[in-house]
């Protein structure tokens, strides 16, 4: 009884006092936005999720070229839909109907940093697809944590909702070879609290999943409009499952990964081997001179991303010839 009581006390202390600290602002994440023109960002629209919550997205209408299908874009950790504006706009200019989502817990969708249960984000995306009904050939594009969530979705029972998946510097797992410690300084994790909540969840106790376990390297101004921290539920949902290899193996649709060679959050040269060891040799394109945020903001990288969507199992589309020189590892398996 004494040992049990001591274990319960340690677990309580870990959960109560083992939360995350605040990392120093990461300039390589924030500085690239200083040169972005946000003057033509589309207005927020809403759809209703199954719980009645109005969730936000932005619609980018195709510009002056034949419609190439639909692209749904998922932002990265702490972010929101307007932060991937250059990429969303580029898809529209190429002829795609582009939808940039505010994932629940971010932007104008729900309470910042919170979701009701693990799995709610998949429900939300399913509700979006059933409510808005994007037309034509459908591509899910996810960046960073959004790329990890896109992988999670691709390996789930809902995978058929999209025809192909494009992962941009995706978060795979903190134990994956691609992960730099603390995401290169971007995230601080309250490890004692995280482990304590993980133990409770394994025995079916989810009462404390609203507690924060991650904080992000935002400056004081950015913390006002972005999402400064994640609850345990959101941190566990906006990513692949802990068995990320099962997600990879279950992702049967055409898929490609793009990452900047100078990515300061993940190890660019390790993505191909992670997918191959999980049973799928996914094409991995490494863009020279491109950092983490550059992948969705830099014009050269954005062109490469849109071209990848064109060329990924899309023989019926007009192929672009203006993509930058890249290095590709792995072989695609449909």
C-alpha positions as CSV (number, residue, x, y, z in Angstrom):
1,X,0.0,0.0,0.0
2,X,2.9,2.4,0.8
3,X,4.5,1.7,-2.6
4,X,1.2,2.2,-4.4
5,X,0.5,5.5,-2.5
6,X,4.1,6.7,-3.3
7,X,3.6,5.9,-7.0
8,X,0.3,7.8,-7.1
9,X,1.9,10.8,-5.3
10,X,4.8,10.8,-7.8
11,X,2.3,10.6,-10.7
12,X,0.3,13.5,-9.2
13,X,3.3,15.7,-8.7
14,X,4.5,14.9,-12.3
15,X,1.1,16.0,-13.7
16,X,0.6,19.0,-11.5
17,X,4.1,20.5,-11.6
18,X,5.8,18.9,-14.6
19,X,4.4,21.2,-17.3
20,X,6.5,22.8,-20.1
21,X,8.7,25.9,-19.8
22,X,8.8,28.7,-22.3
23,X,11.5,28.4,-25.0
24,X,13.2,31.5,-26.3
25,X,11.7,32.9,-29.5
26,X,13.1,31.2,-32.6
27,X,13.9,33.8,-35.2
28,X,14.3,31.4,-38.1
29,X,10.6,30.6,-37.7
30,X,9.3,34.2,-37.2
31,X,11.6,36.2,-39.5
32,X,10.5,34.8,-42.9
33,X,7.0,36.2,-42.3
34,X,8.3,39.8,-42.3
35,X,8.5,39.8,-46.1
36,X,5.1,38.2,-46.7
37,X,2.3,40.2,-48.3
38,X,-0.9,39.4,-46.5
39,X,-3.0,42.1,-48.1
40,X,-5.0,39.7,-50.3
41,X,-5.7,36.9,-47.8
42,X,-9.2,35.7,-48.3
43,X,-11.8,36.2,-45.6
44,X,-12.6,33.5,-43.1
45,X,-15.5,31.1,-43.9
46,X,-17.0,28.5,-41.6
47,X,-18.4,25.0,-41.7
48,X,-20.2,23.2,-38.8
49,X,-18.4,20.3,-37.2
50,X,-20.5,17.4,-35.7
51,X,-20.5,19.0,-32.3
52,X,-22.0,22.2,-33.7
53,X,-18.7,24.2,-33.4
54,X,-18.2,26.6,-36.4
55,X,-14.7,25.9,-37.7
56,X,-12.8,28.2,-40.0
57,X,-11.2,28.0,-43.4
58,X,-10.2,30.2,-46.3
59,X,-11.1,29.6,-49.9
60,X,-8.7,30.3,-52.7
61,X,-10.6,30.4,-56.1
62,X,-8.7,29.1,-59.2
63,X,-7.3,32.0,-61.2
64,X,-7.8,32.2,-65.0
65,X,-6.7,28.6,-65.8
66,X,-8.6,25.3,-66.1
67,X,-9.5,23.8,-62.7
68,X,-7.0,21.2,-61.6
69,X,-9.0,19.8,-58.7
70,X,-9.0,20.6,-55.0
71,X,-6.2,21.0,-52.5
72,X,-6.8,21.1,-48.7
73,X,-3.9,22.6,-46.8
74,X,-3.1,22.0,-43.2
75,X,-0.8,24.5,-41.4
76,X,1.9,23.7,-38.9
77,X,2.1,23.7,-35.1
78,X,0.9,26.9,-33.3
79,X,-0.1,28.4,-36.7
80,X,-3.3,29.2,-38.6
81,X,-4.5,29.3,-42.2
82,X,-3.2,32.7,-43.2
83,X,0.4,31.7,-42.4
84,X,0.5,29.5,-45.4
85,X,-1.0,32.2,-47.7
86,X,1.8,32.2,-50.3
87,X,1.5,28.4,-50.9
88,X,-2.4,28.5,-50.9
89,X,-2.3,31.4,-53.4
90,X,0.2,29.6,-55.6
91,X,-2.1,26.6,-55.8
92,X,-5.0,28.8,-56.9
93,X,-2.8,30.5,-59.5
94,X,-2.0,27.0,-60.9
95,X,-5.7,26.2,-61.2
96,X,-6.5,24.4,-58.0
97,X,-9.4,25.2,-55.7
98,X,-7.4,25.6,-52.5
99,X,-8.8,25.4,-49.0
100,X,-6.6,26.5,-46.1
101,X,-8.0,25.3,-42.7
102,X,-7.8,26.7,-39.2
103,X,-7.4,23.3,-37.4
104,X,-9.4,23.2,-34.2
105,X,-7.4,24.8,-31.4
106,X,-5.9,27.3,-33.8
107,X,-6.9,30.6,-35.4
108,X,-10.6,31.0,-35.5
109,X,-11.5,27.4,-34.8
110,X,-12.4,26.7,-31.2
111,X,-10.4,27.4,-28.1
112,X,-6.7,27.9,-28.8
113,X,-4.6,25.0,-27.7
114,X,-7.6,22.7,-26.9
115,X,-9.7,19.9,-28.4
116,X,-12.3,17.8,-26.6
117,X,-10.8,14.4,-27.3
118,X,-8.0,12.6,-29.2
119,X,-9.4,11.8,-32.6
120,X,-11.5,15.0,-32.9
121,X,-9.3,16.4,-35.6
122,X,-10.0,13.5,-37.9
123,X,-13.7,13.9,-37.2
124,X,-13.3,17.6,-38.1
125,X,-11.6,17.0,-41.4
126,X,-14.2,14.4,-42.3
127,X,-16.9,16.9,-41.5
128,X,-15.2,19.5,-43.6
129,X,-15.1,17.2,-46.6
130,X,-18.7,16.1,-46.2
131,X,-19.9,19.7,-45.6
132,X,-17.9,21.8,-48.1
133,X,-17.5,18.9,-50.7
134,X,-14.3,19.9,-52.5
135,X,-14.6,18.9,-56.2
136,X,-12.5,16.9,-58.5
137,X,-9.2,15.2,-57.8
138,X,-8.4,15.8,-54.1
139,X,-5.0,16.4,-52.5
140,X,-4.3,16.8,-48.8
141,X,-1.2,18.9,-48.2
142,X,0.2,19.2,-44.7
143,X,3.1,21.2,-43.4
144,X,5.3,20.2,-40.3
145,X,2.8,19.1,-37.6
146,X,0.1,19.4,-40.2
147,X,2.2,17.0,-42.4
148,X,2.3,14.6,-39.5
149,X,-1.5,14.9,-39.1
150,X,-1.9,14.3,-42.9
151,X,0.1,11.1,-42.5
152,X,-2.1,10.1,-39.6
153,X,-5.2,10.7,-41.8
154,X,-3.6,8.9,-44.8
155,X,-3.1,5.8,-42.7
156,X,-6.6,5.8,-41.2
157,X,-10.0,4.4,-42.4
158,X,-10.7,7.8,-43.9
159,X,-7.8,7.7,-46.4
160,X,-10.1,7.4,-49.4
161,X,-11.4,10.9,-48.9
162,X,-8.2,12.1,-50.7
163,X,-6.6,10.9,-53.9
164,X,-3.1,11.8,-52.9
165,X,-1.1,13.2,-50.0
166,X,1.7,15.7,-50.0
167,X,3.8,16.0,-46.8
168,X,5.9,19.1,-46.3
169,X,8.7,18.6,-43.8
170,X,6.3,16.5,-41.7
171,X,6.7,15.8,-38.0
172,X,6.9,12.0,-37.7
173,X,7.6,11.3,-34.0
174,X,9.9,12.6,-31.2
175,X,11.6,9.2,-31.4
176,X,12.0,9.1,-35.2
177,X,15.4,9.6,-36.7
178,X,14.1,12.8,-38.4
179,X,13.6,14.6,-35.1
180,X,16.1,17.2,-33.9
181,X,16.1,17.6,-30.1
182,X,13.3,20.0,-29.1
183,X,12.5,20.5,-32.8
184,X,15.6,22.6,-33.1
185,X,14.4,24.8,-30.2
186,X,10.9,25.3,-31.5
187,X,9.1,23.4,-28.8
188,X,9.4,22.8,-25.1
189,X,7.7,19.7,-23.7
190,X,6.7,19.1,-20.1
191,X,8.1,15.6,-20.1
192,X,7.0,14.6,-16.6
193,X,3.4,15.8,-17.2
194,X,3.4,14.2,-20.7
195,X,4.5,10.8,-19.3
196,X,2.1,11.0,-16.4
197,X,-0.9,11.7,-18.7
198,X,0.3,9.0,-21.1
199,X,0.1,6.5,-18.2
200,X,-3.4,7.7,-17.2
201,X,-4.6,7.5,-20.8
202,X,-3.4,3.9,-21.1
203,X,-5.7,3.0,-18.2
204,X,-8.6,5.0,-19.7
205,X,-8.4,8.1,-17.5
206,X,-8.6,11.3,-19.7
207,X,-9.7,13.8,-17.1
208,X,-6.5,15.9,-17.3
209,X,-6.0,15.9,-21.1
210,X,-6.7,19.6,-21.2
211,X,-3.5,20.4,-19.4
212,X,-0.7,22.0,-21.5
213,X,2.3,19.8,-22.4
214,X,3.9,21.8,-25.2
215,X,4.8,25.4,-25.6
216,X,6.3,27.1,-28.7
217,X,9.1,29.5,-29.3
218,X,7.0,32.5,-30.1
219,X,7.7,36.1,-29.2
220,X,5.3,38.0,-27.0
221,X,3.5,39.6,-30.0
222,X,3.0,36.3,-31.9
223,X,1.6,34.6,-28.8
224,X,-1.4,37.0,-29.0
225,X,-2.7,35.7,-32.3
226,X,-1.0,32.2,-32.7
227,X,-1.4,29.2,-30.4
228,X,1.2,29.4,-27.7
229,X,0.7,26.0,-26.1
230,X,-1.0,22.6,-26.8
231,X,-3.0,20.5,-24.4
232,X,-2.1,16.8,-24.1
233,X,-5.1,16.0,-26.3
234,X,-4.2,18.4,-29.1
235,X,-0.5,17.4,-28.9
236,X,-1.3,13.8,-29.3
237,X,-3.8,14.3,-32.1
238,X,-2.0,16.8,-34.4
239,X,0.6,14.3,-35.4
240,X,0.9,10.7,-36.4
241,X,0.1,8.0,-33.9
242,X,2.8,6.7,-31.5
243,X,3.1,3.7,-33.8
244,X,3.9,6.0,-36.8
245,X,5.2,3.1,-38.8
246,X,1.7,1.7,-38.8
247,X,0.4,5.0,-40.2
248,X,3.1,4.9,-42.9
249,X,2.3,1.3,-43.8
250,X,-1.5,2.0,-43.9
251,X,-1.1,5.0,-46.2
252,X,-1.9,3.3,-49.5
253,X,-2.6,6.4,-51.6
254,X,0.1,8.1,-53.7
255,X,2.3,10.2,-51.4
256,X,5.4,12.4,-51.6
257,X,7.5,14.3,-49.1
258,X,9.3,17.6,-49.6
259,X,11.8,19.1,-47.2
260,X,14.3,21.9,-47.3
261,X,18.0,20.8,-47.1
262,X,18.6,23.6,-44.5
263,X,15.6,22.6,-42.4
264,X,16.5,23.5,-38.8
265,X,13.6,21.6,-37.2
266,X,14.1,18.1,-38.7
267,X,16.9,16.2,-40.3
268,X,16.2,16.4,-44.0
269,X,18.4,13.5,-45.1
270,X,16.6,10.9,-42.9
271,X,13.1,11.0,-44.2
272,X,13.6,8.5,-47.0
273,X,15.0,5.8,-44.7
274,X,12.1,6.3,-42.1
275,X,9.5,5.6,-44.7
276,X,11.5,2.8,-46.3
277,X,12.0,1.0,-42.9
278,X,8.2,1.3,-42.3
279,X,7.5,-0.6,-45.5
280,X,6.9,2.2,-48.1
281,X,9.5,3.8,-50.3
282,X,8.1,7.3,-50.6
283,X,9.7,9.8,-52.9
284,X,11.5,12.4,-50.8
285,X,12.5,15.7,-52.5
286,X,15.2,17.7,-50.8
287,X,15.2,21.4,-51.8
288,X,18.7,23.0,-51.6
289,X,19.0,26.3,-49.7
290,X,15.5,26.0,-48.2
291,X,14.8,26.1,-44.4
292,X,11.8,25.0,-42.5
293,X,9.4,28.0,-43.0
294,X,10.8,28.7,-46.5
295,X,9.0,25.5,-47.6
296,X,5.6,27.3,-47.6
297,X,6.8,30.9,-48.0
298,X,9.8,31.0,-50.4
299,X,8.8,31.4,-54.0
300,X,11.2,28.7,-55.3
301,X,10.1,26.2,-52.7
302,X,6.4,27.0,-53.3
303,X,6.8,26.4,-57.0
304,X,8.4,23.0,-56.3
305,X,5.5,22.1,-54.0
306,X,2.9,23.0,-56.5
307,X,4.8,21.1,-59.2
308,X,5.0,18.1,-56.9
309,X,1.2,18.1,-56.6
310,X,0.9,18.3,-60.4
311,X,3.3,15.4,-61.0
312,X,2.3,13.1,-58.2
313,X,0.4,10.4,-60.0
314,X,-1.4,13.0,-62.1
315,X,-0.6,12.1,-65.8
316,X,-3.7,13.9,-67.0
317,X,-2.5,17.3,-65.9
318,X,-0.2,19.7,-67.9
319,X,3.3,19.1,-66.4
320,X,5.3,22.1,-65.2
321,X,8.8,22.5,-66.5
322,X,9.9,25.4,-64.2
323,X,10.6,23.4,-61.0
324,X,14.0,24.1,-59.4
325,X,16.8,21.6,-59.3
326,X,16.1,19.1,-56.5
327,X,17.5,15.9,-55.1
328,X,15.0,13.0,-54.7
329,X,15.5,9.9,-52.6
330,X,13.4,6.7,-52.6
331,X,11.1,5.3,-55.1
332,X,7.3,5.8,-55.2
333,X,5.0,2.9,-54.6
334,X,1.3,3.3,-55.3
